[in-house]
Every structure is written in structure tokens, then in C-alpha cells.
Amino acid sequence: MTQSKKHTWWASATFLALAALLVIQVHYSLRAAQLAELNFNHRVVMALKDSRDEIGRRVPMCEDMDNYLCGRTCAMAVRALKRTELDSIIRSNLNIYSLPLDYTFSITDSIPVVASNRMFAPRCYQQTLNGLLEQSGIRLRLQFPGRNRFILAQMSGLFLTSIFIILFVFASFIALLKLIRKKQLQVTRTTEFVNNMLHEFQTPLANIRLATNLIRKRNNGVQTSKTKEYTQVILNEYEKMQNHVEDILKLSCNEPLVCEKQDVDLKLIIEQIAETYAYRIKEMNGFINVSCDSKSHLIKSVNGRLALVISNLVDNAIKYSQQNPKIDISTVIKTNHIQLTIADKGVGIPSKDLPYIFDQYYRVGTGDVHNVKGFGLGLSYVKKVIEEHGGKITVDSEEGKGTQFTILFPLNDAKS
């Protein structure tokens, strides 16, 4: 699966998870609203029951109250007084149950209205006064014009918090999606830049090879041993640079490289690389020491890729040695594995840079000194190739004392 497909998959999965979270949040918000409404209804019913009990205590002591509630003829002053008294009873009981909102009430003997089961539907609360009065079928009916606003006000904290969290999560998701797309665009542009840059290397490399071959042909038969040696070094370096270009082009692709692996002798590769760098190190008054286990070093590899890995590590050891490079290459056979160690006495790597040295395009800082050139691709490529071989690479380094790379490869099934 390519990186772009992975990003698309993760984005889709995250979107679905957020959509599911939104559905769950809405469900629980509606459930909370339903519970708040049930709680409100319960408190109203309890307040009406307490009001009924209090009315029941007053009716035996007040004939006017009984006449008013039963709808008998009463003086206007008596009706106003009893209505005010009844309003006071209802309000005081509503306050006891924390329901300080406006209401309307009436005394009726009509058939009760069936309440709707819909959430926040208009609701009429009724309390029968049977058993308290001489006449049956009298009911106290109560309505709250601001009922829904009151319930929503009670839940405002929950609703506002839920809405804020949902909006924040979706805004974060959109911002993250934009960031991922921006990063994908940057990666695409970087890859195109690397590909174009490396393709531009092809022309000067071809000219180097052509010029070297022309020198060898024109001086054919009379060239000195030094001329042969120098032109051969140029050709060797051309081949190495060409391999670098091709492998970095492969590395810049998103799809992993799939190649047929063959048996190669790691010991032979090490000796050839040491011989290649011997002249350069000798010119710098340094040395390269090779100490390989006497047993066979056969492992499965793609032709040339392991050589490029070891060559890269040796080249780094030379570049990061201030003077007189001292490089030790050794191998040890362990159970079904071969351990390769490449150590130098160079400038070392600061501890803060060690976790990142295998990251693509990362380069260890050298302060104001820029005498070490490169694109930060070498060690990334090294790790990629080693992992393709089923191996593992670790690094130990101390600033000012040197660096040691340790690579562990699985051995081939061939007898050692």
C-alpha cells in the first residue's frame, strides 16, 4: 500500500469515526433532553400532589373554597380571593421543587386532554381533586408557556459543551486533512525535485565517462602506470556515482523495490571496497583495517546493493574524520547471523542527532563548517536496504571520539 493510499485510508477511517461519534453524541444529547423532560414532568406531578394535599387541608375549614372549586356561585371578591389563595399554594409548591417559571391554571370538570408523547410537545398537567370536595370530577389543570425554554435552559451547559466539542473535532479534522494534503504535495514536489536533479546528473556523468575513455584511447600504448591508475579511479568513481543515482531514484519511489536476490559473499564485497578506498585513505595518511571471520559470509542479496551500503558507511567514515582517517571493518559469525562492524575515530555524532540520522533528508549539523557535502539520503538508503535484507542496523557514537555502525544480517542456509 502506497503512502497516498495509506493517507486516504486513514482520512476515510477518521471521517467515519467522527461521523459515528457525531451520531452517538446526538443520540446521547437527545437522550439527555428526554431525561430532563421526564425529570421536569416528575417534579410538576409531585408539586401538584403536594398542592392537592394542602387544598385538602383547607377545604373542610372554608366553605367558600369548596364552593369556588366546585364552580358554585360566589361573590366576585370571594372568587378573586380564593383564586389568589390557590395560586399561592401552587406557586409555593412549585418553588419547593425548583420550578420558578410562569404558569396558568384552571379548575375544570371537562374530560382530560391526552398528552402527546412527542418530545417537547405542548403539555397540560392535571391533578384530580376527588375525595376532597362534595362534587367529583373536579380537576386542577396547569400549563407552562415557557416549559420548553426552561428545560433547554437547564441543559444549556451540556448542549453548548457538546456542540463546541463536535465543532472543534470537525475543525481539527479538516485542519489535519489540509495539513496532510499539504505534506503530500510537499513530498510530491520533493520527489520530483530529486528525480529531476538526479536525471540532470546523468549528462555530466556520461561526459566524465566519455572523456576518461578518450584519454585512455589517445594514450593507448604510451600511457604511464599513473595514467592508467588515475583513469581507472575516475571510471570506478563514475560507476559508483552512477549506482548512487540509480538507487536514489529507486529510493524516491513510493512502491518498495522488489528484486530477485542471489547468493553473495559479504566478505568478498568488504575486501573489494577496502581496496577501492585504500588509495584515497593512504593519500590522507590514514589506514583501513579489515578483519573478517574465516567462515563463509554467504547471504541473500541484490547484486550491488550491499556494496553500496558498505561503501556509503566507509565514505562517511572518511568524510567525518578530520584528518588521518582510521577505519576498522570486522565481521563475526553468530548463530545463523553475521555481525558487520564499521568503526572510525572521526568527529562523532552528537547525542541529540542520533535518533534522526536514518531519517530521509536529515543531515547532522556541523555548525558554521560546511565542508561535508550531501543530500541527507545516504543513511536513509542504508537502513532501507538493510531492512530489505532482513537485517538490523544500530549506531554508537561519542562526539569527538568516533562512530561505530553495527549491522546484523541473517546468513544463507548454505553451509559455512
Secondary structure, 3 states (H helix, E strand, C coil): CCHHHHHHHHHHHHHHHHHHHHHHHHHHHHHHHHHHHHHHHHHHHHHHHHHHHHHHHHHHHCHHHHHHHHCCCCCHHHHHHHHHHHHHHHHHHHHHCCCCCCCEEEEECCCCCCCCCCCCCCCEEEEECCCCCCCCCCEEEEECCCHHHHHHHHCHHHHHHHHHHHHHHHHHHHHHHHHHHHHHHHHHHHHHHHHHHHHHHHHHHHHHHHHHHHHHHHCCCCCCHHHHHHHHHHHHHHHHHHHHHHHHHHHCCCCCCCCCCEEEEHHHHHHHHHHHHHHHHHHCCCEEEEECCCCCCEEEECCCHHHHHHHHHHHHHHHCCCCCCEEEEEEEEECCEEEEEEEECCCCCCCCCHHHCCCCCCCCCCCCCCCCCCCCCHHHHHHHHHHHCCCEEEEEEECCCEEEEEEEEECCCCCC
